[in-house]
């Protein structure tokens, strides 16, 4: 069984679960700091994408910078001849070198946005993008209107169908919400790490709340303990960027690990895996939510899609989890 959701006010029907395509981009760096998830096997990535489609998934979220363009290129291969079957979301803002896989900076000018859109269209081998998202969490709200206007222009040209902002801040989301074709906000959200302000805003304006980090960067799979370390070229490794709060010095953060253990039993009850319970929490959190767990293998896709068989957590489970986490 798969159930669907409407992508905010766009009217676009999407599977209630999306696939996050950051990891399948492979390694890339900014000033020597890894921003990818380590080496990947493109053929396995494509098999995993096809398996997701077989299991009813039609929403795939990537960004131009993931693997410095590589994630978009892998998706193009996977969707060859099947473009009409999928809803593609990608992001813009980063400027990078595809050959060295180095992030060089950012460009949020209208000219930069139009250029980035053309480059993503080419890499994705498509003539339109379903959802185009501003990829700058902390960009100043009072400077965001020109960005929004550029995106409205891209809608008018038929290059994109709708747009959104990947931001954890309600004041920034509010600016984009005023745009006619804004349909989503992508926010950090999981059972351990709520964001009531942005969820409330999405509910107020009927925007999809696309959930990045739905499994807390893998912490909520239960596969990472204090003794398990990601590889050196993994964004969660020893040289992780400052915003990587769930992992520190290449290990799961004790603070977040403790929270996970406190709710593990409830999340994994009734036949669910820990990850499936975490996805069920997100669906129960709001009717606007659309979790996009990452993947690198067919097995990960199958486990995440298995959450659809269980659906949202019950109201009583949500209350119990809320009480436990309040005490942590």
ZAVODREN-261650 format. One line per 2 residues: number of its first residue (from 1); their letters; for each residue x, z, y of N, C-alpha, C. Coordinates in nm, 2 decimals. Example, Ala and Ser with C-alpha at 12.3 -4.5 7.8 and 13.67 -1.06 7.14 Angstrom:
# ZAVODREN-261650
1	AS	1.32:0.78:-0.57:1.23:0.78:-0.45:1.32:0.78:-0.33 ~ 1.28:0.71:-0.22:1.37:0.71:-0.11:1.29:0.79:0.00
***
This chain:
# ZAVODREN-261650
1	XX	0.08:0.00:-0.12:0.00:0.00:0.00:0.09:0.00:0.12 ~ 0.06:-0.09:0.22:0.12:-0.08:0.35:0.01:-0.07:0.45
3	XX	0.04:0.01:0.56:-0.06:0.01:0.66:0.01:-0.04:0.79 ~ -0.08:-0.08:0.88:-0.02:-0.15:1.00:-0.05:-0.07:1.13
5	XX	0.02:-0.11:1.23:0.00:-0.06:1.36:0.00:-0.17:1.46 ~ -0.06:-0.15:1.58:-0.05:-0.25:1.68:0.06:-0.22:1.77
7	XX	0.15:-0.31:1.81:0.26:-0.29:1.89:0.22:-0.27:2.03 ~ 0.18:-0.14:2.06:0.14:-0.11:2.20:0.02:-0.20:2.24
9	XX	0.03:-0.24:2.37:-0.08:-0.32:2.43:-0.06:-0.47:2.41 ~ 0.04:-0.51:2.33:0.07:-0.65:2.31:-0.03:-0.72:2.22
11	XX	-0.10:-0.64:2.14:-0.19:-0.70:2.04:-0.12:-0.75:1.92 ~ 0.01:-0.74:1.91:0.09:-0.79:1.80:0.08:-0.68:1.68
13	XX	0.03:-0.73:1.57:0.02:-0.64:1.45:0.15:-0.63:1.38 ~ 0.19:-0.51:1.35:0.32:-0.48:1.28:0.30:-0.38:1.17
15	XX	0.39:-0.39:1.07:0.39:-0.29:0.96:0.42:-0.15:1.03 ~ 0.36:-0.05:0.97:0.38:0.09:1.03:0.52:0.14:1.02
17	XX	0.60:0.07:0.94:0.74:0.10:0.93:0.82:-0.03:0.96 ~ 0.92:-0.01:1.05:1.01:-0.12:1.08:1.14:-0.10:1.01
19	XX	1.23:-0.20:1.02:1.37:-0.18:0.97:1.46:-0.19:1.09 ~ 1.55:-0.08:1.10:1.65:-0.08:1.20:1.77:-0.15:1.16
21	XX	1.82:-0.25:1.24:1.93:-0.34:1.19:2.06:-0.32:1.26 ~ 2.09:-0.19:1.30:2.21:-0.16:1.36:2.32:-0.16:1.26
23	XX	2.30:-0.09:1.15:2.41:-0.08:1.04:2.45:-0.21:0.99 ~ 2.36:-0.30:0.97:2.40:-0.43:0.90:2.48:-0.52:0.99
25	XX	2.50:-0.48:1.12:2.59:-0.56:1.21:2.73:-0.54:1.17 ~ 2.77:-0.43:1.10:2.90:-0.40:1.07:2.98:-0.34:1.19
27	XX	3.11:-0.33:1.17:3.19:-0.25:1.27:3.19:-0.32:1.41 ~ 3.19:-0.24:1.52:3.23:-0.29:1.65:3.27:-0.16:1.73
29	XX	3.34:-0.19:1.84:3.41:-0.08:1.91:3.39:-0.08:2.06 ~ 3.40:0.03:2.13:3.41:0.03:2.27:3.53:0.12:2.31
31	XX	3.63:0.07:2.37:3.75:0.14:2.41:3.81:0.22:2.29 ~ 3.81:0.16:2.17:3.86:0.23:2.05:3.77:0.32:1.98
33	XX	3.65:0.35:2.03:3.55:0.43:1.97:3.46:0.35:1.88 ~ 3.45:0.38:1.75:3.36:0.30:1.67:3.21:0.32:1.71
35	XX	3.14:0.21:1.71:2.99:0.22:1.74:2.91:0.16:1.63 ~ 2.97:0.11:1.52:2.90:0.06:1.40:2.90:0.16:1.29
37	XX	2.86:0.12:1.17:2.84:0.21:1.06:2.93:0.17:0.95 ~ 3.05:0.11:0.98:3.14:0.07:0.88:3.12:-0.07:0.82
39	XX	3.20:-0.10:0.72:3.19:-0.24:0.67:3.06:-0.26:0.59 ~ 3.01:-0.39:0.60:2.89:-0.42:0.53:2.91:-0.55:0.45
41	XX	2.82:-0.57:0.35:2.81:-0.69:0.27:2.69:-0.77:0.32 ~ 2.72:-0.88:0.38:2.61:-0.96:0.44:2.51:-1.01:0.34
43	XX	2.56:-1.04:0.22:2.47:-1.09:0.11:2.37:-0.98:0.07 ~ 2.42:-0.85:0.06:2.34:-0.74:0.03:2.24:-0.71:0.14
45	XX	2.29:-0.73:0.27:2.20:-0.71:0.38:2.08:-0.81:0.37 ~ 2.11:-0.93:0.34:2.00:-1.03:0.33:1.91:-1.00:0.22
47	XX	1.96:-0.96:0.10:1.87:-0.92:-0.01:1.79:-0.80:0.03 ~ 1.84:-0.71:0.11:1.76:-0.59:0.15:1.65:-0.63:0.25
49	XX	1.68:-0.73:0.34:1.58:-0.78:0.43:1.47:-0.84:0.36 ~ 1.50:-0.93:0.26:1.40:-1.00:0.18:1.32:-0.90:0.10
51	XX	1.38:-0.80:0.05:1.31:-0.69:-0.03:1.21:-0.62:0.07 ~ 1.25:-0.59:0.19:1.16:-0.53:0.28:1.04:-0.62:0.31
53	XX	1.06:-0.74:0.33:0.95:-0.84:0.35:0.86:-0.84:0.23 ~ 0.92:-0.84:0.11:0.83:-0.84:-0.01:0.75:-0.72:-0.02
55	XX	0.80:-0.61:0.04:0.72:-0.48:0.04:0.63:-0.46:0.16 ~ 0.61:-0.57:0.23:0.51:-0.57:0.34:0.56:-0.54:0.48
57	XX	0.70:-0.53:0.50:0.76:-0.50:0.63:0.77:-0.63:0.71 ~ 0.72:-0.63:0.83:0.74:-0.75:0.92:0.81:-0.72:1.05
59	XX	0.84:-0.60:1.08:0.90:-0.56:1.20:1.05:-0.53:1.18 ~ 1.14:-0.60:1.25:1.28:-0.58:1.24:1.34:-0.56:1.38
61	XX	1.41:-0.45:1.40:1.47:-0.41:1.53:1.62:-0.42:1.53 ~ 1.67:-0.50:1.62:1.82:-0.51:1.63:1.86:-0.50:1.78
63	XX	1.98:-0.54:1.81:2.03:-0.55:1.95:2.14:-0.65:1.95 ~ 2.16:-0.71:2.06:2.27:-0.81:2.07:2.40:-0.75:2.04
65	XX	2.42:-0.63:2.08:2.55:-0.56:2.06:2.59:-0.51:1.92 ~ 2.49:-0.50:1.83:2.51:-0.45:1.70:2.60:-0.55:1.62
67	XX	2.72:-0.50:1.59:2.82:-0.58:1.53:2.87:-0.69:1.63 ~ 2.85:-0.67:1.76:2.89:-0.77:1.86:2.83:-0.91:1.82
69	XX	2.69:-0.91:1.80:2.62:-1.03:1.77:2.60:-1.06:1.63 ~ 2.67:-0.98:1.54:2.66:-1.01:1.40:2.53:-0.98:1.33
71	XX	2.46:-0.87:1.38:2.33:-0.83:1.32:2.23:-0.94:1.35 ~ 2.23:-1.00:1.47:2.14:-1.11:1.50:2.16:-1.23:1.41
73	XX	2.29:-1.26:1.39:2.32:-1.37:1.30:2.28:-1.35:1.16 ~ 2.29:-1.23:1.11:2.25:-1.20:0.97:2.10:-1.22:0.96
75	XX	2.03:-1.17:1.06:1.88:-1.18:1.06:1.84:-1.33:1.06 ~ 1.91:-1.41:1.14:1.88:-1.55:1.14:1.89:-1.61:1.01
77	XX	1.99:-1.58:0.93:2.00:-1.63:0.79:1.89:-1.58:0.71 ~ 1.86:-1.45:0.72:1.75:-1.40:0.63:1.61:-1.46:0.66
79	XX	1.59:-1.49:0.79:1.46:-1.54:0.83:1.44:-1.69:0.83 ~ 1.55:-1.76:0.78:1.54:-1.91:0.78:1.42:-1.96:0.70
81	XX	1.34:-2.03:0.77:1.22:-2.09:0.71:1.10:-1.99:0.70 ~ 1.12:-1.86:0.75:1.02:-1.76:0.75:1.00:-1.69:0.88
83	XX	1.03:-1.76:0.99:1.02:-1.70:1.12:0.88:-1.65:1.15 ~ 0.78:-1.72:1.11:0.64:-1.69:1.15:0.60:-1.56:1.08
85	XX	0.67:-1.52:0.97:0.63:-1.40:0.90:0.69:-1.27:0.95 ~ 0.77:-1.28:1.06:0.83:-1.16:1.11:0.81:-1.14:1.26
87	XX	0.82:-1.01:1.30:0.82:-0.98:1.44:0.96:-0.92:1.47 ~ 1.03:-1.00:1.56:1.17:-0.97:1.59:1.18:-0.89:1.72
89	XX	1.24:-0.78:1.72:1.28:-0.70:1.84:1.43:-0.70:1.85 ~ 1.48:-0.73:1.97:1.62:-0.72:2.00:1.64:-0.65:2.14
91	XX	1.76:-0.63:2.18:1.79:-0.56:2.30:1.90:-0.63:2.38 ~ 1.91:-0.60:2.50:2.01:-0.65:2.59:2.07:-0.55:2.68
93	XX	2.18:-0.57:2.73:2.25:-0.50:2.84:2.40:-0.50:2.82 ~ 2.45:-0.49:2.69:2.59:-0.48:2.67:2.65:-0.62:2.68
95	XX	2.77:-0.63:2.73:2.86:-0.75:2.73:2.97:-0.72:2.63 ~ 3.00:-0.82:2.55:3.10:-0.80:2.44:3.17:-0.93:2.40
97	XX	3.27:-0.91:2.33:3.35:-1.03:2.27:3.32:-1.04:2.13 ~ 3.25:-1.15:2.09:3.21:-1.16:1.95:3.33:-1.17:1.85
99	XX	3.44:-1.22:1.90:3.56:-1.24:1.81:3.63:-1.10:1.78 ~ 3.65:-1.03:1.89:3.72:-0.90:1.87:3.63:-0.79:1.84
101	XX	3.50:-0.81:1.86:3.39:-0.71:1.84:3.41:-0.59:1.93 ~ 3.46:-0.62:2.05:3.48:-0.51:2.15:3.37:-0.52:2.25
103	XX	3.31:-0.40:2.29:3.22:-0.40:2.40:3.30:-0.39:2.53 ~ 3.26:-0.48:2.62:3.34:-0.49:2.74:3.28:-0.43:2.87
105	XX	3.15:-0.41:2.86:3.08:-0.35:2.97:2.93:-0.38:2.96 ~ 2.86:-0.39:3.07:2.71:-0.41:3.07:2.67:-0.50:3.19
107	XX	2.55:-0.56:3.18:2.51:-0.64:3.28:2.35:-0.64:3.29 ~ 2.30:-0.57:3.39:2.15:-0.56:3.40:2.10:-0.64:3.52
109	XX	2.18:-0.73:3.57:2.13:-0.82:3.67:2.04:-0.92:3.61 ~ 1.94:-0.98:3.69:1.85:-1.08:3.64:1.93:-1.20:3.57
111	XX	2.04:-1.24:3.64:2.12:-1.35:3.58:2.18:-1.31:3.44 ~ 2.23:-1.18:3.44:2.28:-1.13:3.31:2.18:-1.12:3.20
113	XX	2.05:-1.08:3.24:1.94:-1.07:3.14:1.91:-1.21:3.09 ~ 1.89:-1.31:3.18:1.86:-1.44:3.14:1.96:-1.50:3.04
115	XX	2.09:-1.47:3.08:2.20:-1.52:2.99:2.20:-1.46:2.86 ~ 2.18:-1.32:2.85:2.18:-1.25:2.73:2.06:-1.30:2.64
117	XX	1.95:-1.33:2.70:1.83:-1.37:2.63:1.86:-1.51:2.56 ~ 1.92:-1.60:2.63:1.96:-1.73:2.57:2.06:-1.71:2.46
119	XX	2.15:-1.62:2.47:2.25:-1.60:2.37:2.19:-1.54:2.24 ~ 2.09:-1.45:2.26:2.02:-1.39:2.15:1.93:-1.49:2.08
121	XX	1.87:-1.57:2.16:1.78:-1.68:2.10:1.87:-1.77:2.01 ~ 1.99:-1.80:2.06:2.08:-1.89:1.98:2.12:-1.82:1.85
123	XX	2.17:-1.70:1.86:2.22:-1.63:1.74:2.10:-1.61:1.64 ~ 1.98:-1.58:1.69:1.87:-1.55:1.60:1.81:-1.68:1.55
125	XX	1.85:-1.80:1.61:1.80:-1.93:1.57:1.65:-1.94:1.58 ~ 1.60:-1.89:1.70:1.46:-1.90:1.73:1.44:-1.94:1.87
127	XX	1.31:-1.98:1.90:1.29:-2.02:2.04:1.21:-1.91:2.12 ~ 1.18:-1.80:2.05:1.12:-1.69:2.12:1.15:-1.56:2.06
129	XX	1.15:-1.45:2.14:1.18:-1.31:2.09:1.05:-1.24:2.11 ~ 1.00:-1.17:2.00:0.87:-1.10:2.01:0.88:-0.98:2.11
131	XX	0.98:-0.90:2.10:1.00:-0.78:2.18:1.14:-0.77:2.23 ~ 1.16:-0.77:2.36:1.29:-0.77:2.42:1.31:-0.64:2.50
133	XX	1.41:-0.56:2.46:1.42:-0.42:2.51:1.55:-0.40:2.59 ~ 1.53:-0.33:2.70:1.64:-0.29:2.79:1.72:-0.18:2.72
135	XX	1.85:-0.20:2.69:1.93:-0.11:2.61:2.02:-0.02:2.70 ~ 1.96:0.06:2.78:2.04:0.15:2.87:1.96:0.27:2.89
137	XX	1.99:0.38:2.81:1.91:0.50:2.81:1.90:0.56:2.94 ~ 2.01:0.57:3.02:2.01:0.65:3.14:2.01:0.57:3.27
139	XX	1.98:0.44:3.26:1.98:0.36:3.38:1.88:0.42:3.49 ~ 1.92:0.42:3.61:1.84:0.49:3.72:1.70:0.43:3.73
141	XX	1.60:0.52:3.73:1.46:0.48:3.73:1.43:0.40:3.86 ~ 1.50:0.44:3.97:1.47:0.38:4.10:1.53:0.24:4.12
143	XX	1.61:0.20:4.02:1.67:0.07:4.02:1.62:-0.02:3.91 ~ 1.51:0.02:3.84:1.47:-0.05:3.72:1.37:-0.16:3.75
145	XX	1.31:-0.16:3.87:1.21:-0.27:3.89:1.26:-0.41:3.88 ~ 1.38:-0.44:3.94:1.43:-0.58:3.92:1.45:-0.62:3.77
147	XX	1.49:-0.52:3.69:1.50:-0.54:3.54:1.37:-0.58:3.49 ~ 1.27:-0.50:3.52:1.13:-0.53:3.47:1.08:-0.66:3.52
149	XX	1.11:-0.70:3.65:1.06:-0.83:3.70:1.13:-0.94:3.63 ~ 1.26:-0.93:3.59:1.33:-1.03:3.52:1.26:-1.05:3.38
151	XX	1.22:-0.94:3.32:1.15:-0.95:3.19:1.02:-1.02:3.20 ~ 0.94:-0.99:3.31:0.81:-1.05:3.33:0.84:-1.20:3.34
153	XX	0.95:-1.24:3.41:0.98:-1.38:3.42:1.01:-1.45:3.29 ~ 1.07:-1.38:3.20:1.10:-1.43:3.07:0.97:-1.45:2.99
155	XX	0.87:-1.35:3.01:0.74:-1.37:2.94:0.68:-1.50:2.99 ~ 0.68:-1.52:3.12:0.62:-1.63:3.19:0.68:-1.76:3.14
157	XX	0.81:-1.76:3.10:0.87:-1.88:3.05:0.85:-1.90:2.90 ~ 0.79:-1.80:2.84:0.77:-1.81:2.69:0.89:-1.78:2.61
159	XX	0.99:-1.72:2.67:1.11:-1.69:2.59:1.09:-1.56:2.52 ~ 1.01:-1.47:2.57:0.98:-1.34:2.50:0.83:-1.32:2.51
161	XX	0.77:-1.24:2.41:0.63:-1.22:2.41:0.60:-1.09:2.49 ~ 0.69:-0.99:2.48:0.66:-0.86:2.54:0.80:-0.79:2.55
163	XX	0.80:-0.68:2.63:0.93:-0.61:2.65:0.91:-0.46:2.65 ~ 1.02:-0.39:2.65:1.02:-0.24:2.65:1.15:-0.19:2.69
165	XX	1.17:-0.06:2.69:1.29:0.01:2.73:1.33:0.11:2.63 ~ 1.45:0.11:2.59:1.51:0.21:2.49:1.56:0.32:2.58
167	XX	1.48:0.42:2.60:1.51:0.54:2.68:1.44:0.66:2.64 ~ 1.51:0.78:2.65:1.45:0.91:2.61:1.40:0.98:2.73
169	XX	1.38:0.91:2.85:1.34:0.98:2.97:1.21:0.92:3.02 ~ 1.11:1.01:3.04:0.98:0.97:3.08:0.97:0.91:3.21
171	XX	1.05:0.95:3.31:1.05:0.89:3.44:1.09:0.74:3.44 ~ 1.19:0.71:3.35:1.23:0.58:3.34:1.12:0.49:3.27
173	XX	1.07:0.55:3.16:0.96:0.48:3.09:0.84:0.45:3.18 ~ 0.81:0.54:3.27:0.70:0.53:3.36:0.71:0.40:3.45
175	XX	0.83:0.37:3.49:0.86:0.25:3.57:0.82:0.12:3.49 ~ 0.87:0.12:3.37:0.84:0.00:3.29:0.69:-0.01:3.25
177	XX	0.63:0.11:3.23:0.48:0.11:3.19:0.39:0.04:3.29 ~ 0.44:0.03:3.42:0.36:-0.04:3.52:0.36:-0.20:3.50
179	XX	0.45:-0.25:3.42:0.46:-0.39:3.40:0.36:-0.44:3.30 ~ 0.30:-0.55:3.34:0.18:-0.60:3.26:0.22:-0.62:3.11
181	XX	0.34:-0.67:3.08:0.38:-0.71:2.95:0.47:-0.61:2.88 ~ 0.49:-0.49:2.95:0.56:-0.38:2.88:0.47:-0.33:2.77
183	XX	0.53:-0.32:2.65:0.44:-0.27:2.54:0.51:-0.16:2.45 ~ 0.63:-0.12:2.48:0.69:-0.02:2.40:0.80:0.06:2.47
185	XX	0.82:0.18:2.42:0.94:0.26:2.46:1.01:0.30:2.33 ~ 1.14:0.27:2.32:1.21:0.32:2.20:1.28:0.45:2.23
187	XX	1.25:0.55:2.15:1.31:0.68:2.18:1.36:0.75:2.06 ~ 1.46:0.83:2.08:1.51:0.92:1.98:1.40:1.02:1.94
189	XX	1.36:1.01:1.81:1.26:1.10:1.76:1.27:1.12:1.61 ~ 1.26:1.25:1.57:1.25:1.28:1.43:1.20:1.42:1.42
191	XX	1.18:1.46:1.30:1.11:1.59:1.27:1.19:1.71:1.33 ~ 1.32:1.69:1.34:1.41:1.80:1.40:1.43:1.79:1.55
193	XX	1.38:1.68:1.61:1.42:1.65:1.74:1.31:1.57:1.81 ~ 1.21:1.65:1.86:1.09:1.59:1.92:1.11:1.55:2.07
195	XX	1.02:1.47:2.12:1.03:1.43:2.26:0.89:1.42:2.31 ~ 0.83:1.54:2.34:0.68:1.54:2.38:0.65:1.46:2.50
197	XX	0.74:1.46:2.60:0.71:1.39:2.73:0.70:1.24:2.71 ~ 0.79:1.18:2.64:0.78:1.04:2.62:0.67:1.00:2.52
199	XX	0.64:1.08:2.42:0.53:1.05:2.34:0.40:1.06:2.42 ~ 0.39:1.15:2.50:0.26:1.17:2.59:0.25:1.04:2.68
201	XX	0.36:1.00:2.73:0.35:0.88:2.82:0.31:0.75:2.74 ~ 0.36:0.74:2.62:0.33:0.63:2.53:0.18:0.63:2.50
203	XX	0.13:0.75:2.47:-0.02:0.76:2.45:-0.10:0.73:2.57 ~ -0.05:0.78:2.69:-0.13:0.75:2.81:-0.14:0.61:2.84
205	XX	-0.03:0.53:2.82:-0.03:0.39:2.86:-0.05:0.29:2.74 ~ -0.08:0.35:2.62:-0.09:0.27:2.50:0.03:0.18:2.48
207	XX	0.15:0.25:2.47:0.27:0.18:2.44:0.32:0.23:2.30 ~ 0.38:0.13:2.23:0.43:0.17:2.10:0.55:0.27:2.12
209	XX	0.56:0.37:2.05:0.68:0.46:2.05:0.76:0.43:1.93 ~ 0.86:0.34:1.95:0.95:0.30:1.84:1.05:0.41:1.82
211	XX	1.07:0.46:1.70:1.15:0.58:1.68:1.28:0.54:1.62 ~ 1.39:0.54:1.71:1.52:0.53:1.66:1.57:0.67:1.61
213	XX	1.67:0.67:1.52:1.71:0.80:1.47:1.60:0.87:1.39 ~ 1.51:0.80:1.32:1.40:0.87:1.25:1.45:0.96:1.14
215	XX	1.57:0.93:1.09:1.63:1.01:0.98:1.75:1.09:1.03 ~ 1.76:1.11:1.17:1.87:1.18:1.23:2.00:1.13:1.19
217	XX	2.02:0.99:1.20:2.14:0.92:1.17:2.18:0.95:1.02 ~ 2.09:0.96:0.93:2.12:0.98:0.79:2.11:1.13:0.75
219	XX	2.11:1.22:0.84:2.11:1.36:0.80:1.98:1.39:0.72 ~ 1.87:1.33:0.75:1.74:1.36:0.69:1.73:1.29:0.55
221	XX	1.83:1.22:0.51:1.83:1.17:0.37:1.88:1.27:0.27 ~ 1.94:1.38:0.32:1.99:1.48:0.24:2.12:1.45:0.17
223	XX	2.18:1.33:0.20:2.30:1.28:0.13:2.43:1.34:0.20 ~ 2.41:1.39:0.32:2.53:1.44:0.39:2.53:1.59:0.39
225	XX	2.64:1.65:0.34:2.66:1.79:0.35:2.79:1.82:0.43 ~ 2.82:1.95:0.44:2.94:1.98:0.51:3.07:1.92:0.45
227	XX	3.06:1.88:0.32:3.18:1.83:0.25:3.18:1.68:0.25 ~ 3.08:1.61:0.30:3.07:1.46:0.29:3.10:1.41:0.43
229	XX	3.20:1.32:0.43:3.24:1.26:0.56:3.22:1.11:0.57 ~ 3.16:1.06:0.67:3.15:0.91:0.69:3.29:0.85:0.71
231	XX	3.30:0.72:0.69:3.43:0.66:0.71:3.48:0.66:0.85 ~ 3.61:0.62:0.87:3.67:0.63:1.00:3.61:0.53:1.10
233	XX	3.56:0.42:1.05:3.50:0.31:1.14:3.35:0.33:1.15 ~ 3.30:0.45:1.11:3.15:0.48:1.12:3.13:0.56:1.25
235	XX	3.02:0.52:1.32:2.98:0.59:1.44:2.97:0.74:1.43 ~ 2.95:0.79:1.30:2.94:0.93:1.28:3.07:1.00:1.24
237	XX	3.18:0.92:1.24:3.31:0.97:1.19:3.38:1.06:1.29 ~ 3.50:1.08:1.26:3.58:1.18:1.34:3.59:1.14:1.49
239	XX	3.59:1.00:1.51:3.61:0.96:1.65:3.47:0.92:1.71 ~ 3.37:0.99:1.67:3.23:0.95:1.72:3.21:0.97:1.87
241	XX	3.13:0.89:1.93:3.10:0.90:2.07:3.03:1.03:2.10 ~ 3.04:1.07:2.23:2.99:1.20:2.27:2.84:1.22:2.25
243	XX	2.76:1.11:2.25:2.62:1.13:2.23:2.58:1.15:2.08 ~ 2.67:1.14:1.99:2.64:1.16:1.85:2.63:1.31:1.82
245	XX	2.50:1.36:1.83:2.49:1.51:1.82:2.47:1.56:1.68 ~ 2.42:1.47:1.59:2.38:1.51:1.46:2.51:1.53:1.37
247	XX	2.62:1.46:1.41:2.74:1.47:1.34:2.85:1.51:1.44 ~ 2.94:1.60:1.40:3.05:1.64:1.49:3.18:1.64:1.41
249	XX	3.29:1.58:1.46:3.41:1.57:1.39:3.40:1.51:1.25 ~ 3.31:1.42:1.23:3.29:1.35:1.11:3.21:1.43:1.00
251	XX	3.15:1.54:1.04:3.07:1.62:0.95:2.93:1.65:1.01 ~ 2.83:1.67:0.93:2.70:1.71:0.98:2.71:1.83:1.07
253	XX	2.64:1.83:1.18:2.65:1.94:1.27:2.58:2.06:1.20 ~ 2.64:2.18:1.19:2.58:2.29:1.13:2.44:2.33:1.18
255	XX	2.43:2.32:1.31:2.30:2.35:1.38:2.18:2.26:1.33 ~ 2.21:2.13:1.32:2.10:2.04:1.27:2.09:2.05:1.12
257	XX	2.20:2.08:1.05:2.19:2.09:0.90:2.10:2.21:0.87 ~ 2.11:2.32:0.94:2.03:2.44:0.92:1.88:2.41:0.94
259	XX	1.85:2.33:1.05:1.71:2.30:1.07:1.65:2.21:0.96 ~ 1.74:2.12:0.91:1.69:2.03:0.80:1.66:2.11:0.68
261	XX	1.75:2.21:0.64:1.73:2.29:0.52:1.60:2.37:0.53 ~ 1.57:2.41:0.66:1.45:2.50:0.68:1.32:2.43:0.65
263	XX	1.32:2.30:0.66:1.19:2.22:0.64:1.20:2.13:0.52 ~ 1.31:2.13:0.45:1.34:2.04:0.33:1.22:2.05:0.23
265	XX	1.18:2.17:0.20:1.08:2.20:0.09:0.95:2.13:0.12 ~ 0.91:2.14:0.25:0.78:2.08:0.29:0.79:1.93:0.29
267	XX	0.90:1.88:0.35:0.91:1.74:0.36:0.92:1.67:0.22 ~ 0.98:1.74:0.13:1.00:1.68:-0.01:0.89:1.72:-0.11
269	XX	0.78:1.77:-0.06:0.68:1.82:-0.15:0.59:1.70:-0.19 ~ 0.51:1.71:-0.29:0.41:1.61:-0.33:0.47:1.48:-0.38
271	XX	0.59:1.48:-0.43:0.65:1.36:-0.48:0.74:1.28:-0.38 ~ 0.74:1.32:-0.26:0.82:1.25:-0.16:0.96:1.29:-0.17
273	XX	1.05:1.19:-0.13:1.19:1.23:-0.11:1.20:1.29:0.03 ~ 1.31:1.35:0.06:1.33:1.41:0.20:1.31:1.31:0.31
275	XX	1.37:1.19:0.29:1.35:1.08:0.39:1.21:1.04:0.40 ~ 1.14:1.03:0.29:1.00:0.98:0.30:0.91:1.09:0.37
277	XX	0.94:1.22:0.35:0.87:1.32:0.42:0.90:1.31:0.57 ~ 1.02:1.28:0.61:1.06:1.27:0.75:0.98:1.16:0.82
279	XX	0.97:1.05:0.74:0.89:0.93:0.80:0.74:0.97:0.81 ~ 0.69:1.04:0.71:0.55:1.09:0.71:0.52:1.18:0.83
281	XX	0.62:1.26:0.87:0.61:1.35:0.99:0.59:1.26:1.12 ~ 0.67:1.15:1.13:0.66:1.07:1.24:0.52:1.00:1.25
283	XX	0.47:0.95:1.14:0.34:0.89:1.15:0.23:0.99:1.19 ~ 0.25:1.11:1.14:0.15:1.22:1.18:0.16:1.27:1.32
285	XX	0.28:1.25:1.38:0.31:1.30:1.51:0.22:1.23:1.62 ~ 0.20:1.10:1.61:0.12:1.02:1.70:0.08:0.89:1.64
287	XX	-0.03:0.84:1.68:-0.07:0.70:1.64:0.01:0.59:1.70 ~ 0.09:0.63:1.80:0.18:0.52:1.86:0.31:0.50:1.79
289	XX	0.35:0.59:1.70:0.48:0.59:1.65:0.51:0.47:1.55 ~ 0.63:0.43:1.56:0.68:0.32:1.47:0.82:0.35:1.43
291	XX	0.85:0.42:1.32:0.98:0.45:1.28:1.06:0.33:1.23 ~ 1.19:0.32:1.27:1.27:0.21:1.22:1.40:0.26:1.16
293	XX	1.39:0.32:1.04:1.51:0.37:0.97:1.61:0.25:0.94 ~ 1.74:0.29:0.95:1.84:0.19:0.92:1.86:0.17:0.77
295	XX	1.93:0.06:0.74:1.96:0.03:0.60:2.08:-0.05:0.58 ~ 2.14:-0.04:0.46:2.25:-0.13:0.43:2.23:-0.19:0.29
297	XX	2.14:-0.13:0.21:2.13:-0.17:0.07:1.98:-0.19:0.04 ~ 1.95:-0.26:-0.07:1.82:-0.28:-0.12:1.76:-0.14:-0.16
299	XX	1.84:-0.05:-0.22:1.79:0.08:-0.26:1.74:0.16:-0.14 ~ 1.81:0.15:-0.03:1.77:0.23:0.09:1.63:0.17:0.14
301	XX	1.62:0.04:0.14:1.49:-0.02:0.18:1.38:0.03:0.09 ~ 1.40:0.03:-0.04:1.30:0.06:-0.13:1.26:0.21:-0.11
303	XX	1.35:0.30:-0.09:1.32:0.44:-0.07:1.24:0.45:0.06 ~ 1.28:0.39:0.17:1.21:0.40:0.30:1.07:0.34:0.29
305	XX	1.06:0.23:0.22:0.93:0.17:0.21:0.83:0.25:0.12 ~ 0.89:0.33:0.03:0.82:0.41:-0.06:0.73:0.52:0.02
307	XX	0.78:0.55:0.14:0.70:0.64:0.23:0.57:0.59:0.26 ~ 0.55:0.46:0.26:0.42:0.40:0.29:0.31:0.44:0.19
309	XX	0.35:0.46:0.07:0.26:0.50:-0.04:0.20:0.64:-0.01 ~ 0.27:0.72:0.06:0.23:0.86:0.09:0.16:0.87:0.22
311	XX	0.20:0.79:0.32:0.14:0.79:0.45:0.18:0.92:0.53 ~ 0.10:0.95:0.64:0.14:1.06:0.72:0.13:1.20:0.65
313	XX	0.20:1.30:0.70:0.19:1.43:0.65:0.05:1.48:0.69 ~ 0.00:1.59:0.63:-0.12:1.65:0.66:-0.11:1.74:0.78
315	XX	-0.23:1.77:0.84:-0.23:1.85:0.96:-0.17:1.99:0.93 ~ -0.20:2.04:0.81:-0.15:2.17:0.77:0.01:2.17:0.75
317	XX	0.06:2.06:0.70:0.20:2.05:0.68:0.27:2.04:0.82 ~ 0.21:1.97:0.91:0.26:1.96:1.05:0.27:2.09:1.12
319	XX	0.16:2.17:1.10:0.16:2.30:1.16:0.26:2.39:1.10 ~ 0.28:2.39:0.97:0.38:2.47:0.90:0.52:2.44:0.95
321	XX	0.55:2.31:0.96:0.68:2.27:1.00:0.71:2.31:1.15 ~ 0.60:2.30:1.23:0.62:2.34:1.37:0.65:2.49:1.38
323	XX	0.58:2.57:1.30:0.61:2.72:1.30:0.75:2.75:1.26 ~ 0.80:2.68:1.15:0.93:2.70:1.10:1.04:2.67:1.20
325	XX	1.02:2.55:1.26:1.13:2.50:1.36:1.13:2.59:1.49 ~ 1.01:2.64:1.52:1.01:2.73:1.64:1.09:2.86:1.62
327	XX	1.11:2.90:1.50:1.18:3.02:1.46:1.33:2.99:1.45 ~ 1.37:2.86:1.43:1.51:2.83:1.41:1.59:2.83:1.54
***
